Amino acid sequence: MQQLEVQTDLTVVGGGLAGICAAIGAARQGSSVALVQNRPVLGGNSSSEVRVWVCGATAHGVQSFARETGIMGELFVENQYQNPLGNPYYWDLVLLEAVRAEPLITLYLNTDVRSVQASDGVISSVTGWQMGSEKEIRFVSPAYVDCSGDGLVGVLAGAEFRTGREPRSLYDESWAPDVPDSNTLGSTILFYTKDAGEPVRFVPPSFAKDVTETAIPERRVIRTDMNGCAFWWIEWGGSLDVVDDNEAIRDELQGVVYGIWDYIKNSGRFDADNLTLEWIGSVPGKREYRRFLGDHVLTQQDVLEQTLFEDRVAFGGWSIDLHPPGGVYAAERGSKHWHPDGNYHIPLRSLYSRNVRNLWMAGRNISASHVAFGTTRVMATCALLGEAAGVGASVALRNGLSPREVAGSRFDLVKHALTRADSSVLGVVDDDPANLALSASVSASSSLTRPVVEVSSGTLALTDDLGMVVPVDPALDGFELLVDSAGGSLTVELHDPVKPQNYLPAALVDSCTIDVPAGEKRWIQVPLSWHPSAPTNAFVVLRKTPDISVHTASTALPGMVHFAHREPGPDEQWTEQFRAWKHILPRGGLCIRLGETAAYAPSKVIGGYSRPYGGPNLWSSEDLAWDPNPWLELTWPEPVELSEVVVILDADVQEDLINLHHHRTPFESLPTLLSDYTLESRNGRDAPWHPIATVTANHHRTQHHHLQTPTQTTQLRLTTNRTNGAPRAHVVSIRAYGQ
């Protein structure tokens, strides 16, 4: 047996998505990182050992323009490119390669942390046992990030925490119980099946549960085409201690799985003769355990009211999703949901311990109430928290500051670091003084100043209220729609969503009723008007009029999304019943002619927001058929010395990308990304252009171009040679940095 000591700037314990993103985020800030994982693979609940879908702020498409960017966004996009069929083993490889690509990360797999040295509120080391190699490894760092899920490092260090459900009186949360208890969300074991092409019998083991003696067949959906997380409701252990009773919970869950499979194969109620088990999990996927207390405890109100924290570092959008303690045996539904009106913010003050001064945390153990935890716990959100904690920890170490200081008086340091890293934060403008592009002016070969979509691909009858989001920049003075009509009138309303990250009607601004004569393919003028004080989105409602149909198109304008009104399901709750709208026309839209707009102007690539927020926040060229090689040009009044240029492209955050077998997305590279482009600079208008980079076959959102030697520049030009399929060139941001 060897005893080793490893010294790094930061030790991250836990190799799930939170730990991976914490380690990568810190390493990219220049910190050396030890990433310690107690399993043989990375990914935690998303790994091939457990196989839970990676869900996040999109909430399976409920929220608009909500897919995560930052490191989690990179993983989503890379998995889409490498693994379009959702193979869980290929997902393991995507995660492993992302960690191995960072030279400042040293990865320790199969290393189970078992002891922590701490005194006076400071951790001095954590020690783990690396199975197989029989090494005892002591990790010494000035700061630690607990991404272990269960919070083992924090509890051994003496960090204050809670488990179970707080009483309603503590935070005035309507979904909290009147009396506190120790109940948590339970654990789950999943399984996969396949068609063997011939009859296969199944002899159940002795411990298989007879599910016909339970409420499962009546209370849960069971179909032969279901696999993996479609059986998320195979959950148990919420009334036990999910750590102390882990072995008993695993045994019970496996008994339930084999019992369900016995019911499918042998009850005679399913066409399952040729089906066989392909895989069954042996590691329970845990949902909840310890939640550490930081300087802020995120609550139900923070989520539903979308509190705008000054120290916001991440966002979520999943519903508050709580499950009955009885899990699979409960008589009630397996879950209940309360959806916020849009994405909500998460503060840095929820990502560090309030009493252990060098302990950060990310994942399902952050400072949140049980009710708020019901939404922050999904893995893509946990990943954003990991990146924020890793960046925050690195910034604090580099500047000799405590977590509390960088979340308070010196938060600007973290904000600029997250912005420069293209992290996933809402409503934070790029005002980093290091970004030299902020002093440049921008021009382009073309831009979408009077956007139109005129080629019809079909019609949609107004048998339900129809909604669409339209960017308003700086004003909206009417628009035209292509319709078929049997005669009659159409009522159209314009609503203000109020919050920039929301895509729902909140406040009526204007309305009109239009007489529509009978006829096909008529362009009608909709005389709605709005002059808001700042660029924003409008939510336009076409009221139900069955005698009128609107023409649809196979493509939509950037930043536009379409809805039909729906009623919430029996297990869903919304902040207002009126706000139950369902996305329709994926990747398409209505035939529309908008008036003049600055929503897609070249200036959008400098400063501002790096994702949709009160508008699409990108430059769009005219159609490539008219402008086949669109270019953007930055011009400085005086020469600047450039060492790095960062190009952020449109990865279409409306497209819901999920790993494993939840759904297929019909392309490997997102069409809105530029595939081929060139980057050039020159010093003076009469000087020749010099190449900086030539990019081909790109499938990434963010490209970093490092200049071999600092270059004096007055102009920088990006020229599009090809997109991945979009009819126009899109660029979200161009940034330029010196040494």
N, C-alpha and C positions, 0 to 999 in steps of 0.2 A: 504494500500500500504506500502510495506517495502522498505527501502533504505539500501543497503548493500555495503560493500567495500571488495573486494577480492584482496589480495596481493600475487603475484607469481613472479618468476624470469622472465617469459616471457608470454605475452598475444598474442595469435594468433587469429585474427579475420577472420572468413570465414572457413566453414567446408566442402569445396569441397576437391578434392584429394590433391591439393596443401596444404591446411590448415591441413588436416589430417596428411600428411607426415611431415610437418613442426613441428607439435606438437609431433608426435612420435619421430622424429629425435632429437629434443631438450630434450625430457624426457629421452631418452636412454643415453644422455650425462650427465644426473644428474640434469637437470633444472626442477623446478616445472613450470607447464604450465596451463594456463586457455585457453581452446579452446572454442571460442564463435561463435555460428552458429545461423543465423536468421530463419532457417527452422526447422521443427520437425524431419527431418532425415539428415544424413550426405551424402556426395557424390556430392553435387552441381549438375552440368549438367548430371552427371552419375547416379544420384539417381533415385528411382522409381517415383519421381515427374516429371522428365524431360526425362530420358531414352536415353541419347546420348551414343553411343558406346565409350569405352575408347580406343582411338587410340594413337599411339606414334611413336617411331623411326622406327618400322618395316615397317610403311607406307603400311599396308595391304599386307605385304610380298614382297614389292619392295626391301627393304634393307636386307642385309644378317647379321645374328648373331647380331641382333639389339634389341631384346626384353630387356626391362629394368630389372635390378636387384634392389638391395636395397629394400626399403620399398615397392615401387610400385611393384617390382618383387614378394615380399612376398604376396601382395594382389592378383596379377594375379594367382599365384600358388595355394593359398588357395581357391580362387573362383573356379578354375578348379576342385579342390578336392571336395568342398562342393556343387557346383552349376553348374554341367556340362551342364544342360539344359538352363542356362542363365536366370533364374528367377530374375527379377529386385528386388523383395523384399528380396530374399536371398542375393543379392549383398549388399543391405542396411545392412543386418545382418553381413556380412563379415567385412564391414567398422566399424560398431558399436563395434563389438567384438575386432577388432584390437585396437581401442582407449581405450576401457575399460580394455584391458589387461595391460595397462601401469599405474602403481599406481601413477605416478607423474603428470598425466593429470587429470584435473577436467573439465568435459564437461558441457557447458551451451547451451542447445538447445532452440529454440524459442526465442532467445535473440538478439534483433536488436540494434546494436550500432547506436546511434543518435548524440552523441556529443563527442568532443575531447578537452582536455585541453593541450595546448602546448604554449611555448614561447621560444624565442631565439633559435629556431631550435631543441627543445627537447620536446618530448611528456611526460607529467606527468601522464595522465590518459585517459581512454576512458570509456564512460558510455553507457550502453544499457538498454533497457526495455524488460523484460522477459514476453512475452504475456502468458495469462492463469493464471500465478501465481501472476501477477501484482507487480513485483519486479523491482525496479530501482537499477541496479548493476553497481558500479564503479570499474573498473579494473585498478589496480596500479601495474606497473612493470617498471624495468629499461630499458626494450627493448620491441618492438612490431613488429609483422609480419603481414602485410596487405595482406591477401589472400582472400579478399572480392570480387575479380573479377572486380567490378566497381571502386575500389580504394577509398572507402569512407573515411577510416581512413587517408590515405595520403593527400587527398585534404583538409580535415578539419584541418590537422596539418600544412598545408602550403607547402607541398612538391611540387616541380616543376614537371609538367607533360605536356603531349601533348595528343590531340585527333585528329582523322582524319588522313589525308595523307600529309606527308611532301613533299616539292617540290623536283624534281630530283636533283636540284643543291645543296641541303644540304649535301647529302651523295653520290652523283653520282650513284644513283641506277637506272638502266634502267627500272625497273618496277614501279618506282614512277612517278606521273604525273608532267608535266611541271609546273603547277600552283597548289599550295596547296589548299586543301578544307577540309570540315568537314565530308566527307563521311567515314563511317565505314562499317565493315561487319554487316549484320543484325542479327535478332533473329529468332528462329525457334520454332514451336510447332509441336510435332509428334503425331502419333496415331497408335494403334494396332487393328487388326481385328481377328476374328475367325470364323470357320465354325460351325454354330448352328445345323447342321444336318437336318434342315427343312427350308422351305422358310421364310424369315424375311423381311418385308418391311421397308423402310426408308422414313419418312416424313421430308424433310429438314426444318430447322428453317428459320425464316424470314430473318435472316442476312447472310445466306449461299451465297457465291459468285457464280455467274453463270460463271464457268470457260470456257465455250464455247465462251464467249465474250473476252477471254484473249488469250495469246499465249501459255498457259500452256499445252493444249493437244498436240500441235505440237512440243513444245520445251523441254518437260520434259517426262521422262519415267514413265508410270503408268501401273502397273500390279496388279492383284488380289493377287499374292503371296508376295507382298511387305509389310513390316511392319517397324515401328520405323524409324531408321536412314536411311533406304533405301529411305525415303522421306526427306533427309537432305535439299533438295532444296526448301522446303516450308519455305522460308526465306523472311523477309521483315523488313524495318525500317532503312536500311543503310544510307538513305539520311535524316533521322530524328535524333533526340537525343534519343538514345536507353534507357536512364534513364528518362529524362523529359517526353518522349512520350511512356513510357512503357505500360500504360493502353490501349492507342489507338493501339499500335503495337499488344498487345495480342488480342484485339477484331478483328483486321483485320486478324491475323493469324488463329484464330478459324473460322472465316468466310470462309477462304480459305480451311481449312481442311474439314469443312462440305460441301463446294462446290465440292471438289474433291471426297468426299465420295458419294455425290448425283450423280455425273457424273459416278462413278463406278457402283452404284446400279441401277440407273434409266435411263441411256442413251441407254441401250440396246446393248452396245458395249462390255460388259464383262459378263462372266459366274459368276454372283455374287448373285444369288437368295438366297443361303443359308448362305451368309456371313452377319455378324453383327459387329458393333463396340464393341470392348472389352474395350478400354481405349483411352482417348484423354487427352493430357496435358493441364494444366491450367496455368502453369508457363512458360513464354517464356525462352528458352535457349539462353542466350546472348553469342555472340562471342567476341565482342570488345567494349572497352570504353576507360578509361584513361590508359596511359602508363607513368609511372614515369621515371624520368631521374636519372640515377646513374652515377658512374664514367666512365662507358663505355656504349655506345648505340650500341647494336648488329645490324648489317646491312646486307643487301643482300649479300655483298661481304664476310662477315664473314661466312655466311651460305654456299655459293656456293664454296668458296675457302677453307673452313674447317679450318679457322684460329686456330692455335695451341696456345691457351692462356696459359700463365704460371699459372694463377689462375683458370683453368678450374675446374668446380665442377659438371657438368652435360653434357648430350649430347641430341641431337635431330636428327631426320632423316626423319620426315614428309616433304613432298614437301612444297615449298612456295605456299600456297593455298589461292588465293584471289578470291573474289566473286563480281559480279556487284552490285552497290548500289541499283538498282531496284529490286534485289532479284527475287522472284517468277514471277514478272511481266516483267522482263528484256527480251529483244529480243535475247540477246546473251546467250551463254552457262552459266550454273549456277556457274561454277568455272573454273579457269585456274591454271595449276600446273607447277612449275619448280623444278625438282628433283636435289638435290646435288648428287655427285658421291658416297656418303656414309654418315655416321654419322658425324655431326659437333659438335663443342664444345661450351659451354656457360660459361662465366666467372663469378666469384663471384662478380665482380664489377658491374654487371648488376642487382644484387639482393638487393641493398640497395640504399636509397635516398642520393643524393649528397648534399642536404641542410638540411635535418632533420636527426640529428646525431644518433638517436636511432630507426630509422625506416628501417626495412627490408621489402622486398616484394617478392612474389612468385605467379606464376600463369600467367594469361593473362595480368597482369598489370606491367610486368617487363620492364626494360630499353631496349627497342628495337624499331627500326623504324617500321612503319606500314607494310612495305614489309617483314622484318624479322619476325615480329609478325605473319605473315601468316603461319609460320611453328612452332614457339614456342608455339602457343596457344592450341595445342591438349593436352588432359588431362593427358596422361601418362608422357609427357614431363613436364607439369606443376607440376606433382607429384614429379619428380626428383628435380625440382627447389625448391619445398617446403622442401624436406628433406635437400637440401644444405643450404637453408636459416635458417632452424631450427638448424642444426648442427653448422653453422657459428655463429649464434646469441649466442648459448650456449657456444661455445668456447671463443667468445669475452667476454662474461660476466664473465666466470670463470677466465679469465686472465686479466680482467680490461682493455680491449682494445676496440677501436672503430671499426666499420665495415671496415673503410678505412685501419686501421692498420692490421687487420687480412687478408685483401685481398692483402696487400702489403708486408711489411717487415716481417710479422709474418704468412705468408700464410702456412708455414710448419705445424703449429698447426692444421689448418683446414684440410690440406691434410692428415695428419696422422689420424685425427679423422674420416674423410670420409672413408679412407682405412680400418681402424679397424671396422667401421660399415658396411663394405661390400656395400657401396653406389655405385651408378651407374655412374662411371666416366671412361673415355677412356684414355688409354695410361699413366696411373699413376702406377708406380711400388710400391710394398710394401717395403719401406725402413724404416719403423717405428722402431726406436731403442728399443721400448718396446716389440717388437715381438722377443722372445727368439729363435724362430724356425730359424731365419736367420743365427744363428751360428751353426746349426746342419747340418750333412750330411744325405743323404736320400738313402735308398735301398728299394727294393721291391722283392716280390716273382717272378714277371714276369713283362714285359712291352712290348708294341707293337713296337718292333724294326724293323721288316720287315713286314709291314702290307699288308694283301691280302684280297680281297673279290672275291671268286671264284665260288660261287653257283649262277647260272643264274636263274632269274625269268621271263625272256622274252627278247625281242630285241627291239631296237629303230633304225629305219632307219635314216640315215643322210640326211634327206630331207631339213634340215636347218643347219646352223652353230650351233655346240654344244660347250658349254663352261663348264669347271669345275675348281674349286679351289683346289689346292694341296698344303699342307704345305711343306715348304722347310727348313730343319733344320738338318745339316748345309748346305747341298747341294742337288741338284737333278741331278742324273746321269742316266737318262732314266727310263722307266717304261714299263709295258706290259698291253695290253688291249685284251679282248676277243671279237672277231668279227666274223660275217658271211660276206662273200664276193662273189660277182659274177665275181670278177676279176677287177683289176684297181689299181689306186694309191690313197693314202690318204695324204693330206697335214695337218700337225699339227704345231701349233705355240705356243710359250711360251711367255707370257707377264708379265711384272712387274706391279702390281696395284699401285705402288709408295707409297701411304699412307697406313699405317698398318690397318686402319679400312675400307678400300675399297676392294670390291670384283668384280672389273671390269678391263678389259684390258686397260692399259694406255701407256706402253712403250714396244715395241717388243724387246725381249732378244734373242730368238733363234727360228728357224723353220726347218722343214725337210719334205720331201715327201717320202712316203714309198710305195713300190710295195706290194700289198696284193693279193696273189694268190687266186683263187676261192676255196671256201670250207666253211664249217660250224664249228663253235666253234674253231677258230684258235687263239692262243695267238700270238700277234704280238709285236715286240719290237719297242718302240718309243724312238729313241736316242737323246732326247732333254737334254741339260745340262745347269745348272746354279749354280754358286757358289757365292751367295750374301755375303755381309759383315756381315750380321746379320740374324737370323731366320726371315722368312717372308712367304708370300703366293705367289704361282705362279698361274696365270690364263692361263689355257691351252685351246686352241681353236682347235676343230676338224672341218675342213672346210667341207662344204656341199658336200656330195658324195653319191647320192641316191642309188648306187649299193652296198654300204657297210652299214651294221647294226652293232651297238655295243650291247653287252649283258648287261642287267641291273640286279640289285640285289635288294632284299627287304630291305637291310640295307646299310648304307654308313659308311665310316671311319670317326672318329671324325674330325671336322674342314673342311670337304669337302662339297661342295654344287655345284649344277649343273644348267645349264641355256640353253635355246634356244634363238637365236637372234630374236628380235622382232622390229617392227617399233613403234614409239610413237604414241599415239592417237592424234586426232585433238586438244584436249585441254591440251596437255602435252608438256613440253619443257625440254630438257636434256642439260647438260653442253656440251656434244658432241653427235651428232646423232648416231655415231657408238656405243655408250655405252648403247643402249637400249636392255637389256637382261632380259628375263623373267625366273623366277625359274621353274624348272621342277623336276620330280622325288622326290616329298616330302617324307622324311623319308627313301629314297632309294638312289641308286647311280649306278655307273658302275662297272662291274667286272674288277678289276684292281689288279696288283701286283706292289707295290712300292719297291724301294730299301731300304737300311738301312737308318733309320731316328732316330733322337733324339726328334722328335716333341711330343712324348708321354712319355718322360723319367720321372722317379720318381722325379728328381730334379725340375720339373715344379711346384711342390706343395709348394715350398719355395720361398718367395719373388715374383718377377715378377708381371705379370698382373693376375687379377682375372676373366677375361673373354676373349673371342677371340679378339686378336689384333696382327696382324702379325703372326698368328698361333693359334691353338686351346687352348694353355696354360692350359693343364691338363695332369695328368697321366692317362694312360689307361693300364690295365692289358692285358694279352693275353686272348683269348676266355675262358669263364668259363668252357667249356667242357675239356679244357686242364689244367686250373688252377682254380679249383672250389671254393677255399677260398683265393683269392688274398689278400696279406697284403702289407702295407707300413710301413717302420720303420725309425724313426728319431733317430739319435745318436749324443750326445754331447761329446766333448772331456773331459769335466769336468761336475760334477753335476750342474744342474740348479734347482731353486725352482719354481715349477709351481703352479698357482692358477686357471688358466683357460686355456682350450684348445678349439679352434674354428675349426670346420671342415666345409669347403665350398665344396659343391658337384655340380655336373653338372646338372643344370636345363634346359639344351638344349635351349639356347637363340635363336636358329634358329626357334623353334616352336612358331608360332604366336598365343598367347592366348588373346582373346578379350571377355569382359563380354557382357551380353545380347545376342541377337539372331543373331549375325553376322555370325558365323559358329560354327560347332561342332568340337571339338578335341577328337579323339576316345579313350581317356583314362582319368582316374581321377588323377593318379599319373604319373608324367613324367617318362618314362621308363629308362632314363639315370641316375636317382637318385638312390643312394643306399637305399634299403628298410631296411635291417638289417645289423648292423655291431657292432663290439665290439672295445673298446678303452682300452688299458692297458699300464702300465708304470712299469719300474723297475729301481733300482739304482745299476748299476754294472752288467756285463754280467753273473756273477754267481748267481745273486739274482733272486728270483722268480718274475714272472709277477703278478702285482696287477691290478684288474679291476678298471677302471675309470667310464666307462659307457657301457651299453648295449642298443642299439637302435633297435627298431622293428617297422615295418609298417610306416617308415618315408616317408613323401611326401614334405619335406622342403629342400631348398637349403642350408641354414646355420643352424648349430647346435652349440650352446654354452654349453660347459661342464664345470661347476664350481666345483672345488674340495672343499670338506668341510673343509679341512685343507691344507695349502701349503705343497707340496710334493717334496722332493729331488729326482731328476730323471736324469738318463743318457740316457735312451731309452724310446721311445714312439711308440706304435704299433697300427695301425688300421687294423682290419681284416674284410674283406667283407664276409658276410654270405648269402646275397641275394640282387639282384638288383630288380628294378620294371619292369624288362622285357628286358633290354639291354643285349647284349651277352657278355659284358665285364664290369669290374668295372672301374668307372671314379671318380677321385678326383681332384678338382680344386686347393684347398689350404688347408694346415694345419698350424695353427698359435698357438703359445703358449705364455702365459703372466704370469708374476709374480704378486705380490701384487701391 
